[in-house]
Structure formats: structure tokens, C-alpha cells
Amino acid sequence: MITFIQRLGLAAAVMLACSAVKADSLDPDLIFRKSTTFNVLTPNDKLAVYGVDDPIVEGVACHYTAPEKGGVSGALGLAEQTSDISLACRQYGPIKFKEKFSQGDVVFSERRSIFFKKMQIVRGCDAKRNILVYMTYSDKLVEGSPKNSTSSVPVAPWGNSGDVPRCSDYLR
């Protein structure tokens, strides 16, 4: 028989899982995958490279590499993925800010386990140097990971355009 406390805990876990799915951004673009281990009857462990555009800063894209566990738990979508994620962000066109943002705003987020772990890419502005700074990390309800990766994008002119916006002008 399930106690009231257990039901409450189960309800909280379901609500957290639903909110984590809802909070995730649009699906990233899969660029490619490479196997890192060979499993005979189940999917291999892989490294996958994905691309995402910054939804607020036009002209900036980030690519991240994330490990994907294979095996039975990976095939069923039950594996808790590791926090070893690398990140590189670059300017690919003229930079235009669509709206104001706060330091540490989430650019992209995805679940890394069924319930409590997610990976996030967040954005900041180094106002002194006019550089956008992106960081990826994973967090977990009880215990996050100190593993992280950082990438910087100088806000620079593009083509013949002499206009260079200041990221500090768009901070809230």
C-alpha cells in the first residue's frame, strides 16, 4: 500500500518530468554521430554533435558534442547521460539582438535522464569587451555536476556593415 508521502513524492516527480519536457527548447539539429564503443546486440555508445541557433541573438550558432549511452537502457531511453558536454559558439552573420536579456538566460535546454537531469546552454555578456559568453552545464535536482564548457563570441562587424551593437545595451 502506498502512503500519502510516497504518493506526494510520485506526483512531484511526474510534475517535474513534465515541466522538464515542456521547458526544453526546440530540437537541436543533429550534425553527425560517431560510435565510441561496440555492443553486439544493443546500440553502441556514441558522441553526437548538434547545432542550435541563439533564439535572441541573430547571427550566432552554438555546436555541442554530447555522449549518448547505448546498451539496453540507452535503447529504451532510460539511461542517465553523462555531463561531459563540449561547446563552441560562433558568429555566422551580422549580429542582431531581438530583445533584451539577462545574464545567464537559457539559450537551449534538454533532458539528460528520465526525471531529474538536464543540460543547459546559457548566455551572458562581457560588457567591458563586448563579447557574448556561452556556457553549458548539467544540473540535477539533488546534485549537479561541476563539468562545464564555455565559448565566447566577439560582437564584431560583418561584411561591409560598420554597425556593431553593444551587448551591454541589451542587458536587462
Backbone bond lengths (Angstrom), bond angles and torsions (degrees), N, CA, C in turn:
res aa  C-N    CA-C-N  psi(-1)  N-CA   C-N-CA  omega(-1)  CA-C   N-CA-C  phi
1 M - - - 1.449 - - 1.536 109.09 -
2 I 1.303 115.82 135.03 1.463 121.80 -178.02 1.524 110.01 -87.43
3 T 1.325 115.85 129.29 1.461 120.46 179.57 1.526 110.32 -79.22
4 F 1.314 115.45 167.39 1.457 121.57 178.89 1.528 110.90 -59.95
5 I 1.323 118.35 -42.21 1.459 123.41 -179.66 1.528 110.43 -63.22
6 Q 1.331 116.78 -41.86 1.457 120.48 178.67 1.527 110.80 -64.81
7 R 1.337 117.34 -41.14 1.471 120.86 177.41 1.522 111.22 -62.85
8 L 1.331 115.26 -41.83 1.455 120.21 179.03 1.531 110.64 -62.81
9 G 1.324 116.35 -43.53 1.470 121.08 177.80 1.516 111.70 -62.90
10 L 1.326 117.00 -42.48 1.459 121.83 178.64 1.530 110.68 -64.12
11 A 1.320 117.02 -43.72 1.472 120.81 178.16 1.526 110.85 -61.80
12 A 1.335 116.70 -41.77 1.470 120.58 178.89 1.519 110.46 -63.81
13 A 1.335 117.44 -41.33 1.468 121.10 179.71 1.522 110.79 -63.49
14 V 1.329 117.43 -42.67 1.463 121.21 179.20 1.529 110.67 -64.44
15 M 1.335 116.98 -42.26 1.468 120.47 179.50 1.522 110.66 -64.65
16 L 1.329 117.59 -41.30 1.462 120.82 178.13 1.522 110.96 -63.38
17 A 1.325 116.40 -42.81 1.465 119.63 179.80 1.522 110.57 -63.33
18 C 1.316 117.03 -42.26 1.467 120.51 179.41 1.520 110.85 -65.89
19 S 1.322 117.91 -41.34 1.462 119.70 -179.58 1.515 110.93 -69.28
20 A 1.342 118.08 -32.23 1.459 120.44 178.36 1.520 110.34 -66.76
21 V 1.320 116.87 -39.86 1.462 120.10 178.40 1.526 109.31 -66.33
22 K 1.324 117.13 -43.44 1.452 122.15 -178.32 1.528 112.00 -65.62
23 A 1.349 117.16 -35.99 1.461 121.18 -176.43 1.526 112.68 -76.04
24 D 1.327 117.56 -16.18 1.456 119.61 -178.87 1.517 110.57 -63.65
25 S 1.319 115.14 144.28 1.458 121.09 177.73 1.520 109.98 -73.83
26 L 1.303 115.51 -176.32 1.456 120.36 175.17 1.511 109.74 -59.02
27 D 1.317 116.35 157.76 1.458 120.19 179.56 1.518 110.41 -61.40
28 P 1.327 116.53 137.80 1.462 119.74 176.31 1.531 109.86 -74.44
29 D 1.322 116.75 162.49 1.464 121.43 176.89 1.521 108.56 -85.17
30 L 1.329 117.50 121.16 1.457 120.89 175.17 1.522 107.91 -74.05
31 I 1.327 117.42 122.79 1.459 121.61 178.24 1.528 109.01 -89.73
32 F 1.332 118.19 -54.08 1.461 122.49 173.16 1.519 110.26 -166.68
33 R 1.354 114.89 166.55 1.467 122.69 175.96 1.524 108.94 -128.90
34 K 1.338 116.07 148.93 1.465 121.90 173.72 1.527 107.91 -132.90
35 S 1.334 116.10 133.53 1.469 121.13 177.45 1.523 109.68 -72.28
36 T 1.324 115.60 141.68 1.462 121.15 177.48 1.516 111.64 -114.07
37 T 1.322 117.62 -19.05 1.468 121.84 175.75 1.519 108.09 -139.94
38 F 1.303 115.88 160.19 1.458 121.39 178.39 1.517 108.83 -112.27
39 N 1.326 116.13 125.61 1.465 122.22 173.72 1.523 107.06 -117.92
40 V 1.313 117.19 134.02 1.460 121.31 -174.58 1.522 112.39 -67.99
41 L 1.318 118.37 -51.86 1.466 120.91 -171.83 1.524 114.22 -107.46
42 T 1.299 117.54 -7.24 1.462 120.68 -177.43 1.531 108.87 -127.24
43 P 1.334 117.30 168.08 1.466 119.44 -179.62 1.540 112.05 -60.95
44 N 1.324 115.68 148.30 1.459 122.35 177.81 1.526 110.62 -74.00
45 D 1.340 116.24 156.41 1.461 120.37 166.78 1.526 106.23 -70.91
46 K 1.335 116.38 145.25 1.465 119.92 -175.79 1.519 111.00 -139.84
47 L 1.320 114.98 162.60 1.455 122.47 164.74 1.523 105.44 -110.17
48 A 1.319 116.51 131.66 1.459 120.96 -178.56 1.526 109.40 -121.63
49 V 1.330 115.96 135.60 1.462 122.15 178.29 1.528 107.79 -106.04
50 Y 1.336 115.63 126.67 1.460 122.24 -179.15 1.525 110.38 -123.17
51 G 1.328 116.10 155.20 1.456 122.00 175.20 1.515 110.69 -122.11
52 V 1.338 116.23 140.26 1.465 122.26 175.63 1.522 109.00 -137.73
53 D 1.309 115.97 143.70 1.460 121.54 174.24 1.520 108.69 -92.41
54 D 1.320 116.25 144.23 1.459 119.85 173.98 1.521 107.07 -69.50
55 P 1.333 119.25 121.83 1.465 120.80 -176.32 1.528 114.01 -69.90
56 I 1.328 118.69 -19.88 1.463 122.62 -176.85 1.531 111.75 -103.51
57 V 1.337 116.77 -29.29 1.462 121.03 -176.42 1.521 109.15 -111.37
58 E 1.322 116.26 101.79 1.456 121.57 178.70 1.528 108.93 -68.26
59 G 1.331 117.00 138.67 1.458 121.51 178.44 1.512 114.02 96.61
60 V 1.339 118.38 3.73 1.466 122.03 178.55 1.531 108.82 -125.12
61 A 1.337 114.78 131.73 1.463 121.02 175.61 1.524 108.68 -128.10
62 C 1.314 115.71 149.62 1.460 121.60 176.69 1.525 108.54 -120.71
63 H 1.313 115.22 142.57 1.464 122.16 172.96 1.518 107.14 -119.68
64 Y 1.319 115.32 135.83 1.460 119.47 177.37 1.514 109.63 -132.79
65 T 1.326 114.73 148.48 1.456 121.73 176.93 1.517 107.48 -112.25
66 A 1.325 115.34 127.84 1.460 121.06 -177.27 1.527 109.52 -130.02
67 P 1.330 117.32 137.30 1.462 119.83 174.22 1.527 110.18 -72.97
68 E 1.323 115.46 144.17 1.467 121.52 177.16 1.517 107.93 -126.87
69 K 1.334 115.56 118.54 1.465 120.35 -178.34 1.519 110.06 -73.17
70 G 1.322 114.49 140.18 1.456 121.67 174.94 1.515 109.32 -97.55
71 G 1.318 114.89 -138.63 1.460 120.12 179.85 1.514 111.91 69.36
72 V 1.303 115.88 -171.70 1.467 121.76 -178.23 1.528 110.60 -65.51
73 S 1.340 117.06 -47.50 1.466 119.84 -177.50 1.531 111.20 -65.06
74 G 1.334 117.25 -36.42 1.463 120.24 176.83 1.521 111.79 -67.34
75 A 1.330 116.36 -40.66 1.463 120.80 179.20 1.520 111.72 -63.60
76 L 1.333 116.40 -34.42 1.464 120.61 -179.27 1.526 112.71 -87.96
77 G 1.327 117.12 -3.21 1.466 120.81 -179.00 1.518 112.80 76.05
78 L 1.331 117.01 22.46 1.461 121.02 -177.00 1.527 113.39 -103.90
79 A 1.328 117.94 -7.43 1.468 120.86 -175.41 1.524 110.57 -74.20
80 E 1.340 115.15 139.34 1.455 119.36 171.28 1.520 106.79 -84.39
81 Q 1.323 116.75 117.92 1.456 121.50 -177.10 1.527 110.00 -76.21
82 T 1.320 116.36 151.17 1.463 120.32 -179.78 1.529 110.67 -74.54
83 S 1.326 115.58 169.73 1.463 122.08 -176.77 1.526 112.73 -97.33
84 D 1.319 117.68 11.82 1.465 121.93 -176.84 1.528 110.10 -82.26
85 I 1.318 117.18 85.84 1.461 121.58 -176.21 1.521 109.02 -122.33
86 S 1.333 116.52 130.13 1.464 119.92 177.28 1.526 108.70 -104.67
87 L 1.330 115.68 156.99 1.468 121.08 -172.04 1.527 110.69 -140.62
88 A 1.323 116.57 139.17 1.464 122.63 171.33 1.528 107.59 -142.53
89 C 1.326 116.30 127.24 1.464 121.39 179.69 1.520 108.17 -121.57
90 R 1.348 117.09 143.40 1.457 121.63 -177.46 1.528 110.88 -144.01
91 Q 1.321 113.89 155.04 1.466 121.09 171.27 1.524 106.70 -82.09
92 Y 1.339 117.17 130.06 1.458 120.28 178.68 1.531 112.16 -122.24
93 G 1.318 117.01 5.11 1.461 122.65 179.36 1.516 108.17 -171.54
94 P 1.341 116.46 -175.38 1.465 118.67 177.97 1.529 110.21 -60.56
95 I 1.320 116.64 135.18 1.465 120.75 179.89 1.522 109.33 -85.18
96 K 1.341 114.11 126.39 1.470 121.83 177.05 1.513 107.60 -133.79
97 F 1.318 116.08 127.75 1.463 121.09 177.71 1.522 108.34 -88.44
98 K 1.325 117.14 126.04 1.454 122.17 -177.70 1.526 112.13 -83.18
99 E 1.334 116.56 -27.01 1.464 121.35 -179.73 1.512 109.25 -164.05
100 K 1.315 115.82 171.78 1.465 120.84 177.99 1.523 109.33 -73.50
101 F 1.330 115.80 153.97 1.454 120.91 179.42 1.523 109.44 -142.49
102 S 1.321 115.38 164.58 1.463 122.38 178.13 1.520 109.46 -105.22
103 Q 1.322 115.85 155.69 1.457 120.34 175.13 1.525 108.31 -59.84
104 G 1.324 116.88 130.97 1.461 121.18 177.45 1.516 114.85 84.06
105 D 1.345 118.43 11.14 1.470 120.08 176.42 1.528 110.30 -62.22
106 V 1.330 115.83 144.37 1.460 121.58 -179.86 1.523 109.82 -77.31
107 V 1.330 115.39 127.08 1.461 123.07 175.96 1.521 109.42 -92.02
108 F 1.329 115.94 -40.57 1.460 122.04 -177.32 1.529 108.47 -153.64
109 S 1.323 116.05 148.08 1.456 121.61 -179.93 1.517 109.12 -148.90
110 E 1.333 116.44 142.38 1.469 120.02 174.31 1.515 109.80 -149.32
111 R 1.335 114.52 150.45 1.461 120.28 178.84 1.523 109.99 -70.26
112 R 1.339 116.87 143.61 1.467 122.64 176.49 1.533 110.44 -118.87
113 S 1.329 117.61 3.40 1.461 122.42 172.22 1.529 106.50 -156.63
114 I 1.321 116.47 173.52 1.469 120.00 -176.95 1.524 111.58 -61.95
115 F 1.336 117.90 -42.01 1.450 118.88 -172.02 1.524 116.06 -115.14
116 F 1.303 118.42 -59.20 1.455 119.19 -158.77 1.523 117.21 -113.99
117 K 1.302 120.58 3.82 1.458 120.50 -174.80 1.519 109.75 -122.54
118 K 1.344 115.63 135.01 1.460 118.23 174.21 1.520 110.43 -143.78
119 M 1.312 114.78 152.58 1.451 123.73 177.26 1.527 106.94 -100.26
120 Q 1.322 115.53 139.90 1.459 119.48 179.18 1.523 110.31 -132.96
121 I 1.314 115.44 147.30 1.463 122.30 167.75 1.518 105.16 -112.99
122 V 1.341 116.14 124.58 1.462 120.98 -179.16 1.527 109.36 -120.03
123 R 1.335 115.67 159.01 1.467 122.35 -175.27 1.515 110.68 -121.21
124 G 1.321 114.90 145.22 1.453 121.17 173.01 1.521 109.15 -141.95
125 C 1.325 115.70 175.06 1.460 121.47 -179.34 1.526 108.45 -128.66
126 D 1.318 116.73 122.60 1.462 122.18 170.14 1.527 104.79 -86.97
127 A 1.337 115.99 92.82 1.470 122.02 -172.85 1.530 111.84 -62.85
128 K 1.301 118.46 -36.27 1.464 121.78 -178.32 1.527 111.19 -62.36
129 R 1.331 117.91 -38.92 1.463 122.40 -175.52 1.529 113.62 -104.49
130 N 1.337 117.55 -2.31 1.466 123.24 -176.27 1.530 111.12 54.69
131 I 1.327 114.45 53.26 1.467 121.67 -179.27 1.522 109.24 -126.42
132 L 1.326 115.78 131.75 1.459 120.71 171.92 1.530 107.77 -80.69
133 V 1.319 116.59 136.01 1.458 121.89 -178.81 1.526 107.84 -120.81
134 Y 1.323 115.76 127.47 1.455 122.17 179.45 1.524 108.32 -116.13
135 M 1.338 115.80 140.35 1.463 121.33 178.62 1.528 108.24 -134.58
136 T 1.323 116.08 140.50 1.459 120.64 172.46 1.520 108.67 -116.28
137 Y 1.308 115.54 143.64 1.461 122.69 178.02 1.516 107.89 -158.82
138 S 1.325 115.22 168.63 1.460 117.89 174.89 1.518 108.00 -120.68
139 D 1.313 114.49 147.00 1.457 119.04 176.00 1.517 109.23 -126.51
140 K 1.294 113.99 157.85 1.452 121.82 -177.23 1.515 106.30 -138.31
141 L 1.311 117.69 147.60 1.456 121.94 -176.39 1.525 111.92 -51.93
142 V 1.316 117.48 -45.75 1.457 120.40 -176.05 1.531 111.28 -95.42
143 E 1.327 116.92 -46.10 1.458 120.33 -174.21 1.523 109.43 -142.37
144 G 1.330 116.90 115.88 1.453 121.40 177.47 1.511 110.46 -81.57
145 S 1.314 116.48 -173.36 1.449 121.39 179.79 1.516 109.69 -120.16
146 P 1.341 117.69 139.25 1.454 119.11 175.78 1.525 112.60 -77.46
147 K 1.336 117.59 -5.88 1.459 120.12 -179.84 1.525 108.65 -68.30
148 N 1.333 115.51 132.46 1.456 119.80 -177.89 1.514 109.15 -155.93
149 S 1.310 116.13 171.27 1.454 122.06 175.93 1.527 107.07 -147.25
150 T 1.334 116.04 144.39 1.463 121.43 -176.77 1.524 109.87 -127.62
151 S 1.326 116.01 145.30 1.462 121.76 176.02 1.522 108.49 -140.48
152 S 1.323 116.49 145.46 1.471 121.79 -178.68 1.520 110.76 -118.97
153 V 1.336 115.56 145.00 1.462 121.88 177.67 1.523 108.32 -129.69
154 P 1.344 118.34 106.65 1.467 119.55 175.64 1.529 109.55 -64.25
155 V 1.309 117.16 136.42 1.459 120.51 176.79 1.529 105.62 -82.47
156 A 1.318 115.71 102.63 1.461 121.89 -171.81 1.526 110.95 -122.35
157 P 1.345 117.35 159.46 1.471 119.41 175.90 1.527 109.94 -64.20
158 W 1.323 115.14 155.59 1.460 120.53 -179.53 1.520 107.80 -129.44
159 G 1.322 116.96 125.85 1.461 120.97 -179.54 1.517 110.66 65.09
160 N 1.322 115.62 -136.49 1.468 121.36 -179.20 1.516 112.65 -87.13
161 S 1.306 116.00 -1.07 1.458 119.91 -178.42 1.526 109.95 -70.97
162 G 1.310 116.95 122.68 1.453 121.34 177.56 1.516 111.89 -89.07
163 D 1.341 116.75 -11.39 1.462 121.34 -179.03 1.521 110.76 -72.92
164 V 1.316 116.10 124.26 1.459 121.29 175.29 1.521 107.18 -127.75
165 P 1.348 116.75 106.64 1.464 118.41 179.00 1.522 110.67 -67.26
166 R 1.313 117.04 155.32 1.463 122.89 175.62 1.536 107.12 -99.09
167 C 1.318 116.47 124.79 1.476 118.50 -179.58 1.518 110.89 -61.75
168 S 1.314 117.34 -29.59 1.481 120.53 179.94 1.525 112.08 -64.59
169 D 1.330 117.86 -25.40 1.462 121.01 177.71 1.529 112.09 -69.45
170 Y 1.331 117.00 -14.76 1.463 120.98 -176.67 1.531 112.69 -110.92
171 L 1.335 115.64 7.80 1.465 118.92 176.12 1.528 110.49 -79.91
172 R 1.324 115.62 139.79 1.464 120.46 174.34 1.485 110.01 -80.10
